[in-house]
Amino acid sequence: MVRPEDIKQYIEQGLPCEHLEVEGDGHHFQALIVSREFAGKSRVQRHQRVYAALGSRMREEIHALSMRTLTPEEWKGQ
Amino acid sequence: MSVQDVIKSQVTSHPVVLYMKGTPQFPQCGFSASAVQVLKACGVNNFFSVNVLENPDIRQGIKEFSDWPTIPQLYVNGEFIGGADIMREMYQSGELQKLLQGVTAG
């Protein structure tokens, strides 16, 4: 079974993050992803960037990943 | 017609299209259920929905169409808007209501 720390590692390997939290029960996961790379990108482009980092794992291992994607500035402004 | 052509035709011939698991009456997945709820909360009760569980070719094809690996997927006036998370965020910020204003007929 995929663990939240596995997903965290997968994302970190493919995307430089200022802050990253992943929670989940092995089936459904929630991630808070803060990265400078999101600046100037739409929500769709940000999620696509994370999906690209996860690659084929998104199709094979991870069935339900809910995410919030923020730039460091947006995250501080919360 | 190829699967990509079928999808292109669906999203351009209906103002609001939701690719989902199950039907609006009986969603088969929590994310799809959430997407339907958000549309209804925006006052959109009459939208074109495609049950990907009954259409395996579309289920695969839609992921390539939008370069997006998950279902549900919302399209408004032919444009890919996002999945369940983005729909909820846009609803909470009021952006989705604004986007859907005026395109909800039919």
Backbone of each chain as ProteinMPNN parsed JSONL, in Angstrom:
{"seq_chain_A": "MVRPEDIKQYIEQGLPCEHLEVEGDGHHFQALIVSREFAGKSRVQRHQRVYAALGSRMREEIHALSMRTLTPEEWKGQ", "coords_chain_A": {"N_chain_A": [[0.84, -1.209, 0.0], [0.455, 2.234, -0.724], [2.088, 4.802, 1.055], [1.596, 7.941, 2.801], [4.102, 9.181, 3.139], [5.539, 8.082, 1.068], [4.357, 9.236, -1.188], [4.988, 11.851, -0.684], [7.733, 11.771, -0.994], [7.911, 11.056, -3.716], [6.848, 13.335, -4.945], [8.636, 15.312, -4.078], [10.952, 14.495, -5.343], [10.512, 15.161, -7.969], [9.792, 17.777, -8.079], [10.805, 20.883, -6.929], [10.11, 21.898, -3.678], [8.924, 24.358, -1.394], [7.455, 23.888, 0.775], [5.768, 21.037, 1.987], [3.105, 18.923, 2.539], [1.672, 15.799, 3.18], [-1.126, 13.815, 3.633], [-2.998, 10.862, 4.458], [-4.829, 7.752, 3.941], [-3.904, 5.572, 2.628], [-5.538, 5.04, 0.537], [-7.008, 7.357, -0.119], [-5.599, 10.517, -0.534], [-4.38, 13.656, 0.713], [-2.79, 16.589, -0.262], [-0.706, 19.359, 0.498], [0.956, 21.609, -1.339], [3.673, 23.631, -1.755], [5.339, 25.658, -3.889], [7.844, 27.465, -5.672], [7.798, 27.196, -8.355], [5.194, 27.346, -9.17], [4.489, 29.917, -9.622], [2.898, 32.324, -11.629], [1.507, 30.417, -12.998], [-1.509, 28.755, -14.023], [-4.218, 27.171, -12.153], [-4.757, 24.685, -13.288], [-2.378, 24.219, -14.718], [-0.577, 24.059, -12.596], [-1.431, 21.77, -11.194], [-0.982, 19.939, -13.226], [1.758, 20.044, -13.32], [2.439, 18.804, -10.912], [1.342, 16.297, -11.375], [3.01, 15.54, -13.432], [5.39, 15.24, -12.052], [4.755, 13.039, -10.531], [4.34, 11.151, -12.449], [4.049, 7.943, -13.965], [3.163, 6.755, -11.704], [0.911, 7.971, -10.868], [-1.048, 6.829, -12.392], [-0.817, 4.154, -11.792], [-0.381, 3.569, -9.023], [-1.522, 5.483, -7.372], [-4.646, 6.413, -6.525], [-6.443, 8.303, -5.634], [-5.88, 11.512, -5.18], [-5.973, 14.476, -3.584], [-5.354, 17.881, -3.996], [-3.789, 20.99, -2.919], [-2.336, 23.733, -4.37], [0.123, 26.041, -4.004], [1.937, 29.16, -4.291], [4.932, 30.293, -2.571], [4.38, 32.895, -1.668], [1.566, 33.056, -1.751], [1.0, 31.119, 0.125], [2.064, 32.184, 2.492], [0.374, 34.317, 2.725], [-1.953, 33.281, 3.671]], "CA_chain_A": [[0.0, 0.0, 0.0], [1.206, 3.492, -0.798], [1.975, 5.597, 2.285], [1.737, 9.383, 2.545], [5.519, 9.563, 3.02], [5.972, 7.692, -0.282], [3.889, 10.26, -2.129], [5.784, 13.035, -0.398], [9.047, 11.547, -1.619], [7.739, 11.103, -5.18], [6.651, 14.728, -5.369], [9.891, 16.04, -3.819], [11.968, 14.104, -6.335], [10.247, 15.733, -9.283], [9.388, 19.182, -8.006], [11.351, 21.562, -5.751], [9.012, 22.442, -2.873], [9.265, 25.136, -0.199], [6.718, 23.249, 1.866], [4.992, 19.911, 1.445], [2.426, 18.073, 3.527], [0.802, 14.786, 2.574], [-1.839, 12.969, 4.583], [-3.843, 9.923, 3.738], [-5.099, 6.455, 4.569], [-3.505, 4.506, 1.723], [-6.426, 5.087, -0.632], [-7.245, 8.765, -0.428], [-4.531, 11.365, -0.007], [-4.502, 15.106, 0.555], [-1.463, 17.2, -0.264], [-0.505, 20.806, 0.402], [2.222, 21.713, -2.061], [4.076, 25.026, -1.919], [6.522, 25.67, -4.755], [8.07, 28.673, -6.476], [7.526, 26.896, -9.767], [3.785, 27.588, -9.486], [4.272, 31.337, -9.898], [2.514, 32.64, -13.0], [0.808, 29.291, -13.624], [-2.913, 28.554, -13.66], [-4.429, 26.005, -11.285], [-4.615, 23.472, -14.103], [-0.947, 24.013, -15.0], [0.086, 23.649, -11.347], [-1.733, 20.356, -10.945], [-0.3, 19.155, -14.262], [3.167, 19.983, -12.921], [2.549, 17.773, -9.872], [1.098, 15.007, -12.034], [4.218, 15.205, -14.189], [6.371, 14.762, -11.072], [4.334, 11.704, -10.086], [4.501, 10.283, -13.619], [3.171, 6.776, -14.131], [2.614, 6.357, -10.398], [-0.447, 8.526, -10.769], [-1.975, 5.892, -13.028], [-0.69, 2.778, -11.32], [-0.39, 3.356, -7.577], [-2.247, 6.501, -6.617], [-5.975, 6.49, -7.124], [-7.187, 9.502, -5.247], [-5.013, 12.526, -4.581], [-6.559, 15.798, -3.572], [-4.228, 18.778, -3.708], [-3.803, 22.453, -2.956], [-1.042, 24.123, -4.923], [0.317, 27.459, -3.702], [3.287, 29.729, -4.315], [5.315, 30.684, -1.207], [3.693, 34.144, -1.308], [0.161, 32.719, -1.471], [0.961, 30.321, 1.348], [2.275, 33.119, 3.606], [-0.776, 35.203, 2.797], [-3.152, 32.585, 4.15]], "C_chain_A": [[0.875, 1.26, 0.0], [0.996, 4.273, 0.498], [2.128, 7.081, 1.941], [3.185, 9.795, 2.364], [6.099, 9.143, 1.664], [5.605, 8.78, -1.283], [4.701, 11.533, -1.948], [7.138, 12.935, -1.101], [8.949, 11.642, -3.146], [7.639, 12.554, -5.653], [7.96, 15.508, -5.226], [10.948, 15.734, -4.875], [11.771, 14.825, -7.661], [9.931, 17.21, -9.279], [9.985, 19.823, -6.76], [10.232, 22.245, -4.971], [9.554, 23.246, -1.701], [8.607, 24.497, 1.022], [5.85, 22.151, 1.282], [4.401, 19.09, 2.586], [1.584, 17.06, 2.771], [0.177, 13.956, 3.691], [-2.655, 11.97, 3.789], [-3.918, 8.58, 4.422], [-4.677, 5.282, 3.683], [-4.363, 4.454, 0.475], [-6.666, 6.522, -1.08], [-6.164, 9.611, 0.244], [-4.863, 12.83, -0.214], [-3.107, 15.701, 0.657], [-1.57, 18.717, -0.299], [0.895, 20.994, -0.173], [2.535, 23.189, -2.294], [5.372, 25.042, -2.719], [6.617, 26.982, -5.518], [7.708, 28.439, -7.936], [6.074, 27.175, -10.164], [3.518, 29.047, -9.874], [3.938, 31.555, -11.365], [1.786, 31.515, -13.709], [-0.643, 29.218, -13.14], [-3.026, 27.335, -12.737], [-4.208, 24.713, -12.066], [-3.135, 23.187, -14.367], [-0.189, 23.55, -13.752], [-0.159, 22.173, -11.066], [-1.022, 19.469, -11.973], [1.178, 19.0, -13.931], [3.374, 18.891, -11.864], [2.322, 16.387, -10.485], [2.327, 14.567, -12.818], [5.294, 14.659, -13.251], [6.04, 13.332, -10.637], [4.415, 10.682, -11.219], [3.526, 9.117, -13.632], [2.581, 6.311, -12.808], [1.188, 6.844, -10.232], [-1.46, 7.557, -11.387], [-1.983, 4.543, -12.319], [-0.89, 2.613, -9.816], [-1.349, 4.277, -6.832], [-3.614, 6.703, -7.26], [-6.708, 7.778, -6.792], [-6.263, 10.454, -4.499], [-5.674, 13.887, -4.731], [-5.443, 16.775, -3.258], [-4.573, 20.256, -3.739], [-2.408, 22.856, -3.38], [-0.877, 25.628, -4.778], [1.754, 27.88, -3.96], [3.64, 30.104, -2.87], [4.573, 31.948, -0.749], [2.229, 33.873, -0.957], [0.034, 31.974, -0.147], [1.121, 31.23, 2.577], [1.058, 33.999, 3.809], [-2.028, 34.572, 3.379], [-3.514, 32.944, 5.576]], "O_chain_A": [[1.912, 1.31, 0.662], [-0.129, 4.393, 0.982], [2.715, 7.431, 0.917], [3.486, 10.655, 1.536], [7.036, 9.768, 1.168], [6.42, 9.191, -2.11], [5.055, 12.207, -2.915], [7.613, 13.89, -1.715], [9.81, 12.242, -3.788], [8.268, 12.944, -6.637], [8.349, 16.261, -6.118], [11.736, 16.601, -5.252], [12.73, 15.072, -8.392], [9.814, 17.833, -10.334], [9.715, 19.371, -5.647], [9.495, 23.065, -5.518], [10.543, 22.852, -1.083], [9.125, 24.555, 2.137], [5.266, 22.314, 0.211], [5.114, 18.629, 3.477], [0.867, 17.413, 1.834], [0.872, 13.462, 4.579], [-2.967, 12.184, 2.618], [-3.172, 8.299, 5.36], [-5.042, 4.137, 3.948], [-3.956, 3.883, -0.537], [-6.543, 6.853, -2.259], [-5.86, 9.443, 1.425], [-5.532, 13.205, -1.177], [-2.339, 15.358, 1.556], [-2.396, 19.287, -1.012], [1.888, 20.588, 0.431], [1.771, 23.905, -2.941], [6.386, 24.501, -2.277], [5.609, 27.539, -5.954], [7.357, 29.372, -8.658], [5.755, 27.234, -11.352], [2.45, 29.37, -10.393], [4.618, 31.028, -12.245], [1.475, 31.633, -14.894], [-0.956, 29.573, -12.004], [-2.073, 26.576, -12.563], [-3.568, 23.778, -11.586], [-2.692, 22.044, -14.253], [0.734, 22.741, -13.848], [0.762, 21.423, -10.745], [-0.525, 18.393, -11.642], [1.783, 17.967, -14.217], [4.355, 18.149, -11.911], [3.022, 15.429, -10.156], [2.651, 13.38, -12.869], [6.021, 13.73, -13.605], [6.936, 12.52, -10.405], [4.543, 9.483, -10.97], [2.339, 9.276, -13.351], [1.608, 5.557, -12.79], [0.369, 6.222, -9.555], [-2.605, 7.486, -10.94], [-3.013, 3.871, -12.25], [-1.495, 1.636, -9.374], [-1.915, 3.908, -5.803], [-3.708, 7.119, -8.415], [-7.501, 8.276, -7.591], [-5.913, 10.227, -3.341], [-5.901, 14.378, -5.837], [-4.655, 16.531, -2.344], [-5.474, 20.713, -4.444], [-1.417, 22.384, -2.822], [-1.642, 26.401, -5.355], [2.676, 27.07, -3.864], [2.747, 30.22, -2.031], [4.186, 32.057, 0.414], [1.716, 34.405, 0.028], [-0.92, 32.177, 0.605], [0.414, 31.073, 3.572], [0.745, 34.385, 4.935], [-3.045, 35.242, 3.561], [-4.499, 32.436, 6.11]]}, "seq_chain_B": "MSVQDVIKSQVTSHPVVLYMKGTPQFPQCGFSASAVQVLKACGVNNFFSVNVLENPDIRQGIKEFSDWPTIPQLYVNGEFIGGADIMREMYQSGELQKLLQGVTAG", "coords_chain_B": {"N_chain_B": [[-15.208, 8.179, -36.548], [-12.601, 9.267, -34.445], [-11.704, 8.637, -30.975], [-10.718, 10.974, -29.821], [-11.851, 12.87, -31.507], [-14.551, 12.452, -30.956], [-14.677, 13.315, -28.288], [-13.898, 15.977, -28.598], [-16.047, 16.892, -30.084], [-18.117, 16.522, -28.202], [-17.439, 18.342, -26.117], [-17.572, 20.745, -27.39], [-20.124, 20.988, -28.356], [-21.816, 21.233, -26.247], [-22.508, 23.49, -23.604], [-21.73, 23.086, -20.902], [-19.885, 20.462, -19.709], [-19.44, 17.469, -17.985], [-17.166, 15.016, -17.282], [-17.392, 12.014, -15.684], [-17.44, 9.559, -12.979], [-19.986, 7.353, -12.906], [-23.367, 8.634, -12.677], [-25.002, 11.902, -12.599], [-27.189, 11.551, -10.87], [-26.475, 9.163, -9.58], [-23.587, 9.121, -8.526], [-20.432, 7.424, -8.735], [-18.192, 7.749, -7.27], [-16.398, 9.589, -4.831], [-15.171, 12.012, -5.58], [-16.356, 12.61, -8.001], [-18.975, 12.903, -7.134], [-18.687, 15.178, -5.556], [-18.043, 17.038, -7.535], [-20.453, 17.206, -8.975], [-22.11, 18.226, -6.989], [-20.969, 20.751, -6.601], [-21.465, 21.966, -9.081], [-24.276, 22.031, -9.002], [-24.609, 23.702, -6.818], [-23.801, 26.01, -7.962], [-25.95, 26.582, -9.413], [-26.285, 25.162, -11.701], [-28.081, 22.788, -13.028], [-28.649, 21.351, -15.176], [-26.671, 19.794, -17.068], [-24.358, 18.414, -19.48], [-23.426, 15.15, -19.066], [-20.905, 12.632, -18.954], [-20.581, 9.289, -18.435], [-17.793, 7.766, -17.552], [-17.284, 5.217, -16.746], [-18.886, 3.606, -18.203], [-17.896, 3.974, -20.648], [-15.141, 2.973, -21.697], [-13.239, 3.708, -23.644], [-13.484, 6.458, -23.832], [-12.86, 7.07, -21.221], [-10.098, 6.575, -21.111], [-9.309, 8.171, -23.253], [-10.016, 10.799, -22.571], [-8.181, 11.531, -20.706], [-5.91, 11.844, -22.164], [-6.714, 13.828, -23.864], [-6.86, 16.166, -22.322], [-4.453, 16.115, -21.04], [-4.48, 15.192, -18.39], [-4.666, 13.23, -15.584], [-6.846, 12.299, -14.11], [-10.317, 11.69, -13.129], [-13.163, 13.37, -11.903], [-13.651, 15.607, -14.803], [-14.117, 18.901, -15.779], [-15.618, 20.802, -18.35], [-16.116, 23.925, -19.879], [-17.743, 25.67, -22.321], [-16.121, 24.349, -24.189], [-13.614, 24.516, -23.092], [-11.126, 23.154, -20.958], [-11.564, 23.135, -17.534], [-10.909, 22.081, -15.013], [-10.323, 19.63, -12.347], [-11.918, 17.979, -9.53], [-10.824, 19.228, -7.202], [-9.999, 21.764, -8.127], [-12.417, 22.753, -9.061], [-13.792, 23.013, -6.619], [-12.185, 24.897, -5.268], [-12.467, 27.078, -6.994], [-15.157, 27.506, -6.759], [-15.362, 28.247, -4.095], [-14.017, 30.653, -4.145], [-15.641, 32.108, -5.733], [-15.203, 32.303, -8.42], [-16.059, 30.275, -10.125], [-18.86, 30.416, -10.211], [-19.107, 32.839, -11.525], [-17.947, 32.237, -13.979], [-19.773, 30.382, -14.904], [-22.08, 31.757, -15.182], [-24.554, 32.69, -17.423], [-23.883, 30.722, -19.227], [-25.404, 28.649, -18.619], [-27.813, 27.906, -19.709], [-29.697, 25.351, -21.315]], "CA_chain_B": [[-14.667, 9.275, -35.736], [-11.704, 8.801, -33.385], [-12.137, 9.002, -29.62], [-10.396, 12.39, -29.61], [-12.857, 13.644, -32.239], [-15.809, 12.339, -30.206], [-14.561, 14.189, -27.115], [-13.897, 17.351, -29.107], [-17.428, 17.178, -30.457], [-18.929, 16.632, -26.973], [-17.156, 19.546, -25.321], [-17.881, 21.964, -28.132], [-21.55, 21.08, -28.675], [-22.557, 21.491, -25.006], [-21.797, 24.544, -22.865], [-21.12, 22.554, -19.679], [-19.738, 19.007, -19.822], [-18.712, 16.85, -16.877], [-16.778, 13.609, -17.399], [-17.457, 11.578, -14.288], [-17.708, 8.144, -12.728], [-21.389, 7.271, -12.528], [-24.259, 9.654, -13.236], [-25.305, 12.931, -11.596], [-28.102, 10.982, -9.878], [-25.786, 8.125, -8.824], [-22.13, 9.166, -8.717], [-19.777, 6.197, -8.264], [-16.901, 8.118, -6.68], [-16.58, 10.789, -4.022], [-14.744, 13.212, -6.293], [-17.397, 12.912, -8.986], [-20.12, 13.401, -6.366], [-18.342, 16.549, -5.172], [-18.119, 17.877, -8.739], [-21.879, 17.41, -9.262], [-22.629, 19.116, -5.938], [-20.486, 22.107, -6.853], [-22.221, 22.503, -10.225], [-25.637, 22.337, -8.538], [-24.513, 24.874, -5.943], [-23.649, 27.159, -8.864], [-27.207, 26.75, -10.121], [-26.278, 24.389, -12.942], [-28.695, 21.486, -12.783], [-28.831, 20.682, -16.455], [-25.405, 19.794, -17.807], [-24.108, 17.185, -20.215], [-22.46, 14.344, -18.321], [-20.456, 11.408, -19.607], [-20.167, 8.293, -17.452], [-16.625, 7.099, -18.144], [-17.288, 3.791, -16.391], [-19.591, 2.903, -19.276], [-17.201, 4.293, -21.891], [-13.705, 2.797, -21.428], [-12.418, 4.442, -24.617], [-13.52, 7.864, -23.413], [-12.145, 7.148, -19.933], [-8.675, 6.703, -21.435], [-9.107, 9.26, -24.21], [-10.176, 12.133, -21.973], [-6.939, 11.822, -19.979], [-4.952, 12.328, -23.166], [-7.276, 15.053, -24.434], [-6.561, 17.316, -21.464], [-3.216, 15.86, -20.314], [-4.946, 15.235, -16.998], [-4.821, 11.781, -15.379], [-7.912, 11.894, -13.204], [-11.724, 11.977, -13.362], [-13.911, 14.071, -12.947], [-13.1, 16.733, -15.552], [-15.16, 19.852, -16.174], [-15.378, 21.649, -19.531], [-17.09, 24.983, -20.103], [-17.549, 26.219, -23.67], [-15.027, 23.667, -24.871], [-12.327, 24.691, -22.403], [-10.927, 22.362, -19.744], [-11.513, 24.014, -16.364], [-10.174, 21.42, -13.946], [-10.921, 18.483, -11.68], [-12.748, 18.239, -8.351], [-10.179, 20.192, -6.293], [-10.025, 23.097, -8.742], [-13.819, 23.189, -9.05], [-14.144, 23.445, -5.263], [-11.47, 26.152, -4.989], [-13.059, 28.154, -7.791], [-16.478, 27.774, -6.191], [-15.164, 28.969, -2.832], [-13.576, 32.018, -4.425], [-16.666, 32.777, -6.531], [-14.823, 32.33, -9.837], [-16.813, 29.306, -10.935], [-20.196, 30.977, -10.419], [-18.953, 33.876, -12.535], [-17.687, 31.56, -15.246], [-20.942, 29.626, -15.355], [-23.177, 32.685, -15.451], [-24.776, 32.945, -18.842], [-23.696, 29.546, -20.067], [-26.137, 27.56, -17.976], [-29.0, 27.512, -20.455], [-29.525, 24.093, -22.046]], "C_chain_B": [[-13.767, 8.691, -34.636], [-12.23, 9.237, -32.023], [-11.878, 10.484, -29.361], [-11.41, 13.288, -30.328], [-14.202, 13.625, -31.512], [-15.793, 13.299, -29.022], [-14.635, 15.652, -27.538], [-15.325, 17.785, -29.447], [-18.313, 17.362, -29.218], [-18.696, 17.959, -26.267], [-17.486, 20.831, -26.07], [-19.371, 22.092, -28.447], [-22.422, 21.258, -27.438], [-21.796, 22.522, -24.187], [-21.09, 24.038, -21.606], [-21.087, 21.026, -19.783], [-18.923, 18.503, -18.638], [-18.452, 15.378, -17.207], [-16.644, 13.084, -15.977], [-17.607, 10.064, -14.203], [-19.118, 8.039, -12.174], [-22.181, 8.374, -13.212], [-24.505, 10.732, -12.185], [-26.25, 12.412, -10.502], [-27.396, 9.97, -8.977], [-24.283, 8.139, -9.11], [-21.485, 7.923, -8.091], [-18.442, 6.503, -7.582], [-17.084, 9.444, -5.953], [-16.209, 12.082, -4.738], [-15.778, 13.618, -7.343], [-18.643, 13.462, -8.287], [-19.902, 14.857, -5.979], [-18.479, 17.495, -6.36], [-19.577, 18.199, -9.078], [-22.476, 18.399, -8.255], [-22.224, 20.566, -6.192], [-21.247, 22.733, -8.021], [-23.629, 22.893, -9.795], [-25.641, 23.57, -7.654], [-24.342, 26.147, -6.759], [-24.922, 27.385, -9.676], [-27.277, 26.014, -11.444], [-26.831, 22.993, -12.653], [-28.775, 20.651, -14.049], [-27.536, 20.771, -17.265], [-25.242, 18.443, -18.495], [-23.074, 16.377, -19.449], [-22.154, 13.064, -19.089], [-19.956, 10.471, -18.51], [-19.009, 7.478, -18.033], [-16.565, 5.61, -17.793], [-18.001, 2.966, -17.46], [-18.917, 3.136, -20.626], [-15.684, 4.194, -21.698], [-12.818, 3.583, -22.393], [-12.345, 5.921, -24.253], [-12.731, 8.034, -22.117], [-10.65, 7.319, -20.159], [-8.428, 7.967, -22.276], [-9.163, 10.637, -23.581], [-8.9, 12.527, -21.22], [-5.878, 12.358, -20.93], [-5.401, 13.682, -23.725], [-6.822, 16.281, -23.647], [-5.194, 17.216, -20.789], [-3.467, 15.922, -18.812], [-5.319, 13.804, -16.609], [-6.028, 11.349, -14.553], [-9.301, 12.326, -13.698], [-12.295, 12.411, -12.014], [-13.098, 15.165, -13.66], [-14.258, 17.604, -16.03], [-14.704, 20.67, -17.387], [-16.489, 22.678, -19.641], [-16.759, 25.649, -21.432], [-16.3, 25.653, -24.348], [-13.687, 23.744, -24.177], [-12.258, 23.831, -21.144], [-10.722, 23.294, -18.549], [-10.732, 23.385, -15.221], [-10.908, 20.207, -13.41], [-11.653, 18.93, -10.418], [-12.129, 19.299, -7.422], [-10.3, 21.62, -6.829], [-11.457, 23.629, -8.769], [-14.21, 23.723, -7.667], [-13.468, 24.771, -4.918], [-12.108, 27.324, -5.728], [-14.459, 28.507, -7.304], [-16.339, 28.62, -4.928], [-14.744, 30.411, -3.06], [-14.587, 32.797, -5.263], [-16.377, 32.795, -8.028], [-15.699, 31.421, -10.691], [-18.222, 29.818, -11.225], [-20.157, 31.998, -11.553], [-18.792, 33.259, -13.927], [-18.953, 30.916, -15.808], [-22.15, 30.511, -15.635], [-23.343, 32.845, -16.956], [-24.528, 31.763, -19.748], [-24.539, 28.377, -19.57], [-27.399, 27.157, -18.718], [-28.715, 26.253, -21.242], [-28.764, 23.161, -21.177]], "O_chain_B": [[-14.144, 7.723, -33.976], [-13.099, 10.105, -31.934], [-12.704, 11.171, -28.76], [-11.782, 14.342, -29.813], [-14.904, 14.634, -31.455], [-16.768, 14.01, -28.776], [-15.334, 16.459, -26.925], [-15.744, 18.9, -29.135], [-19.159, 18.255, -29.187], [-19.649, 18.627, -25.865], [-17.66, 21.885, -25.457], [-19.838, 23.183, -28.771], [-23.637, 21.417, -27.557], [-20.572, 22.446, -24.081], [-19.995, 24.493, -21.276], [-22.126, 20.381, -19.927], [-17.859, 19.037, -18.326], [-19.385, 14.596, -17.389], [-15.891, 13.626, -15.168], [-17.862, 9.384, -15.197], [-19.415, 8.569, -11.103], [-21.732, 8.968, -14.191], [-24.247, 10.507, -11.003], [-26.121, 12.795, -9.34], [-27.661, 9.905, -7.777], [-23.769, 7.288, -9.836], [-21.933, 7.435, -7.054], [-17.648, 5.592, -7.346], [-17.832, 10.313, -6.402], [-16.843, 13.118, -4.536], [-16.043, 14.802, -7.549], [-19.288, 14.381, -8.793], [-20.82, 15.674, -6.063], [-18.969, 18.615, -6.217], [-19.898, 19.335, -9.428], [-23.244, 19.288, -8.621], [-23.022, 21.487, -6.022], [-21.632, 23.901, -7.956], [-24.126, 23.955, -10.172], [-26.558, 24.389, -7.722], [-24.696, 27.235, -6.304], [-24.97, 28.274, -10.526], [-28.21, 26.21, -12.223], [-26.138, 22.134, -12.107], [-28.941, 19.431, -14.011], [-27.337, 21.704, -18.043], [-25.898, 17.463, -18.14], [-21.967, 16.856, -19.204], [-23.008, 12.498, -19.771], [-19.039, 10.802, -17.758], [-19.209, 6.617, -18.89], [-15.879, 4.837, -18.462], [-17.748, 1.77, -17.601], [-19.324, 2.557, -21.633], [-15.013, 5.215, -21.551], [-11.76, 4.073, -21.999], [-11.292, 6.551, -24.351], [-12.021, 9.024, -21.939], [-10.004, 8.116, -19.479], [-7.481, 8.718, -22.042], [-8.445, 11.544, -24.001], [-8.578, 13.71, -21.11], [-5.06, 13.202, -20.565], [-4.585, 14.555, -24.017], [-6.45, 17.302, -24.226], [-4.806, 18.118, -20.048], [-2.764, 16.609, -18.07], [-6.199, 13.213, -17.235], [-6.217, 10.156, -14.319], [-9.435, 13.198, -14.556], [-11.902, 11.815, -11.011], [-12.034, 15.584, -13.203], [-15.235, 17.119, -16.601], [-13.575, 21.157, -17.446], [-17.666, 22.345, -19.51], [-15.644, 26.128, -21.644], [-15.534, 26.374, -24.987], [-12.723, 23.113, -24.612], [-13.207, 23.781, -20.362], [-9.821, 24.133, -18.552], [-9.976, 24.071, -14.533], [-11.952, 19.804, -13.923], [-11.97, 20.109, -10.257], [-12.839, 20.167, -6.915], [-10.65, 22.55, -6.103], [-11.686, 24.814, -8.528], [-14.875, 24.753, -7.557], [-14.095, 25.663, -4.347], [-12.271, 28.412, -5.177], [-14.898, 29.652, -7.418], [-17.087, 29.574, -4.714], [-15.073, 31.292, -2.265], [-14.422, 33.997, -5.484], [-17.207, 33.248, -8.817], [-16.036, 31.751, -11.828], [-18.723, 29.676, -12.34], [-21.032, 32.029, -12.418], [-19.406, 33.693, -14.901], [-19.178, 30.905, -17.018], [-23.123, 30.073, -16.249], [-22.375, 33.106, -17.672], [-24.916, 31.785, -20.916], [-24.399, 27.252, -20.049], [-28.004, 26.14, -18.375], [-27.62, 26.09, -21.781], [-28.492, 22.028, -21.575]]}, "name": "protein", "num_of_chains": 2, "seq": "MVRPEDIKQYIEQGLPCEHLEVEGDGHHFQALIVSREFAGKSRVQRHQRVYAALGSRMREEIHALSMRTLTPEEWKGQMSVQDVIKSQVTSHPVVLYMKGTPQFPQCGFSASAVQVLKACGVNNFFSVNVLENPDIRQGIKEFSDWPTIPQLYVNGEFIGGADIMREMYQSGELQKLLQGVTAG"}
